[in-house]
């Protein structure tokens, strides 16, 4: 197990689900928690001020990629050996965190996959399943990495990856940018099967299909410029 690990939780306009998520992570006692409030309309701090977490806030909404980078930079200042990217909306299962950290003993980056076990794949809504399969191909074109679930936000990064990865894509294109930097830095990657809980709340908060076009445009622009 890593000596010093932190879960980085980017959040924007989250409610009580965030508090429940944090408490479940803290109960594991395997990592600290860094919450990055990405310019929420109402500051999240009052909801979690009694919990032993590190709270950071962007004055304006910059995007998930920017929030993750803020959290990783802060974790490095705290001497982190590893970070886990963890969604605030209750989709990720906290009990998987020890598995992710354990898997880092043999690689630099661990990425969750919804497509390694049939039961996990069946739980993904059909439309989202199609989009994710397409994203897999797009990710390969832009990064050269062929992964089963390239846009899974459940990730763990070891110390070498923390030192190498620097996100510049502020919004959702950061998922592909991470893969490109993994390949460029020759980091060792492992995929782990994960179950994602698609609650009504998380589905309402999730990306719309047309946002995929915005991500693709961002990636093309970054390649050109």
KAKA-V442281 format. One record per residue. N is the residue number from 0. RES is the residue in one small letter. D_LAST is the distance of its C-alpha to the last C-alpha in Angstrom with 2 decimals. Layout:
# KAKA-V442281
n->N res->RES d_last->D_LAST
n->N res->RES d_last->D_LAST
This chain:
# KAKA-V442281
n->0 res->x d_last->40.49
n->1 res->x d_last->37.90
n->2 res->x d_last->39.56
n->3 res->x d_last->37.19
n->4 res->x d_last->35.08
n->5 res->x d_last->33.57
n->6 res->x d_last->32.58
n->7 res->x d_last->29.55
n->8 res->x d_last->30.00
n->9 res->x d_last->27.34
n->10 res->x d_last->29.23
n->11 res->x d_last->28.98
n->12 res->x d_last->32.22
n->13 res->x d_last->34.17
n->14 res->x d_last->37.96
n->15 res->x d_last->40.79
n->16 res->x d_last->39.00
n->17 res->x d_last->36.97
n->18 res->x d_last->40.22
n->19 res->x d_last->41.67
n->20 res->x d_last->38.61
n->21 res->x d_last->38.76
n->22 res->x d_last->42.51
n->23 res->x d_last->42.26
n->24 res->x d_last->39.72
n->25 res->x d_last->41.91
n->26 res->x d_last->44.96
n->27 res->x d_last->43.53
n->28 res->x d_last->43.63
n->29 res->x d_last->41.01
n->30 res->x d_last->38.11
n->31 res->x d_last->37.45
n->32 res->x d_last->35.49
n->33 res->x d_last->32.57
n->34 res->x d_last->31.95
n->35 res->x d_last->28.80
n->36 res->x d_last->29.58
n->37 res->x d_last->26.29
n->38 res->x d_last->27.67
n->39 res->x d_last->30.45
n->40 res->x d_last->32.50
n->41 res->x d_last->35.48
n->42 res->x d_last->35.13
n->43 res->x d_last->35.90
n->44 res->x d_last->37.73
n->45 res->x d_last->41.18
n->46 res->x d_last->41.06
n->47 res->x d_last->40.60
n->48 res->x d_last->41.94
n->49 res->x d_last->44.91
n->50 res->x d_last->42.89
n->51 res->x d_last->42.04
n->52 res->x d_last->38.25
n->53 res->x d_last->35.52
n->54 res->x d_last->34.12
n->55 res->x d_last->30.83
n->56 res->x d_last->29.57
n->57 res->x d_last->26.39
n->58 res->x d_last->27.57
n->59 res->x d_last->25.21
n->60 res->x d_last->23.77
n->61 res->x d_last->20.32
n->62 res->x d_last->20.28
n->63 res->x d_last->21.58
n->64 res->x d_last->18.76
n->65 res->x d_last->19.22
n->66 res->x d_last->22.97
n->67 res->x d_last->22.99
n->68 res->x d_last->21.15
n->69 res->x d_last->23.66
n->70 res->x d_last->26.44
n->71 res->x d_last->25.40
n->72 res->x d_last->25.12
n->73 res->x d_last->28.55
n->74 res->x d_last->29.98
n->75 res->x d_last->29.06
n->76 res->x d_last->30.91
n->77 res->x d_last->33.84
n->78 res->x d_last->33.87
n->79 res->x d_last->32.75
n->80 res->x d_last->33.14
n->81 res->x d_last->31.49
n->82 res->x d_last->29.97
n->83 res->x d_last->30.29
n->84 res->x d_last->27.92
n->85 res->x d_last->30.44
n->86 res->x d_last->30.30
n->87 res->x d_last->32.42
n->88 res->x d_last->33.77
n->89 res->x d_last->36.31
n->90 res->x d_last->34.63
n->91 res->x d_last->34.56
n->92 res->x d_last->37.90
n->93 res->x d_last->38.57
n->94 res->x d_last->41.03
n->95 res->x d_last->38.24
n->96 res->x d_last->36.87
n->97 res->x d_last->39.49
n->98 res->x d_last->38.59
n->99 res->x d_last->34.91
n->100 res->x d_last->35.87
n->101 res->x d_last->38.45
n->102 res->x d_last->36.05
n->103 res->x d_last->33.78
n->104 res->x d_last->36.61
n->105 res->x d_last->35.55
n->106 res->x d_last->31.73
n->107 res->x d_last->28.72
n->108 res->x d_last->27.41
n->109 res->x d_last->29.55
n->110 res->x d_last->28.22
n->111 res->x d_last->30.59
n->112 res->x d_last->31.15
n->113 res->x d_last->32.98
n->114 res->x d_last->33.54
n->115 res->x d_last->35.69
n->116 res->x d_last->38.89
n->117 res->x d_last->40.24
n->118 res->x d_last->41.45
n->119 res->x d_last->38.01
n->120 res->x d_last->36.44
n->121 res->x d_last->39.21
n->122 res->x d_last->38.55
n->123 res->x d_last->35.04
n->124 res->x d_last->35.34
n->125 res->x d_last->35.10
n->126 res->x d_last->32.22
n->127 res->x d_last->30.14
n->128 res->x d_last->31.17
n->129 res->x d_last->29.71
n->130 res->x d_last->26.35
n->131 res->x d_last->26.26
n->132 res->x d_last->27.16
n->133 res->x d_last->24.30
n->134 res->x d_last->21.88
n->135 res->x d_last->23.30
n->136 res->x d_last->22.20
n->137 res->x d_last->18.65
n->138 res->x d_last->18.47
n->139 res->x d_last->19.82
n->140 res->x d_last->17.34
n->141 res->x d_last->14.33
n->142 res->x d_last->16.29
n->143 res->x d_last->19.33
n->144 res->x d_last->21.71
n->145 res->x d_last->24.53
n->146 res->x d_last->26.07
n->147 res->x d_last->28.68
n->148 res->x d_last->27.15
n->149 res->x d_last->23.51
n->150 res->x d_last->23.21
n->151 res->x d_last->26.33
n->152 res->x d_last->25.91
n->153 res->x d_last->28.98
n->154 res->x d_last->27.80
n->155 res->x d_last->29.26
n->156 res->x d_last->27.53
n->157 res->x d_last->29.65
n->158 res->x d_last->29.41
n->159 res->x d_last->27.28
n->160 res->x d_last->24.69
n->161 res->x d_last->24.86
n->162 res->x d_last->24.15
n->163 res->x d_last->21.16
n->164 res->x d_last->19.33
n->165 res->x d_last->17.28
n->166 res->x d_last->15.75
n->167 res->x d_last->12.75
n->168 res->x d_last->12.77
n->169 res->x d_last->15.66
n->170 res->x d_last->17.04
n->171 res->x d_last->18.14
n->172 res->x d_last->14.99
n->173 res->x d_last->16.03
n->174 res->x d_last->18.58
n->175 res->x d_last->16.32
n->176 res->x d_last->14.25
n->177 res->x d_last->17.71
n->178 res->x d_last->18.54
n->179 res->x d_last->15.57
n->180 res->x d_last->16.60
n->181 res->x d_last->20.19
n->182 res->x d_last->19.73
n->183 res->x d_last->17.81
n->184 res->x d_last->20.62
n->185 res->x d_last->23.28
n->186 res->x d_last->24.82
n->187 res->x d_last->27.87
n->188 res->x d_last->27.69
n->189 res->x d_last->30.63
n->190 res->x d_last->31.04
n->191 res->x d_last->34.00
n->192 res->x d_last->35.65
n->193 res->x d_last->35.60
n->194 res->x d_last->37.21
n->195 res->x d_last->35.31
n->196 res->x d_last->37.58
n->197 res->x d_last->36.54
n->198 res->x d_last->38.68
n->199 res->x d_last->38.87
n->200 res->x d_last->37.23
n->201 res->x d_last->34.23
n->202 res->x d_last->33.80
n->203 res->x d_last->33.90
n->204 res->x d_last->31.22
n->205 res->x d_last->28.98
n->206 res->x d_last->25.93
n->207 res->x d_last->26.64
n->208 res->x d_last->25.67
n->209 res->x d_last->23.41
n->210 res->x d_last->21.20
n->211 res->x d_last->20.10
n->212 res->x d_last->18.37
n->213 res->x d_last->16.41
n->214 res->x d_last->15.45
n->215 res->x d_last->14.36
n->216 res->x d_last->12.20
n->217 res->x d_last->10.55
n->218 res->x d_last->10.06
n->219 res->x d_last->8.70
n->220 res->x d_last->6.05
n->221 res->x d_last->5.29
n->222 res->x d_last->5.68
n->223 res->x d_last->3.78
n->224 res->x d_last->0.00
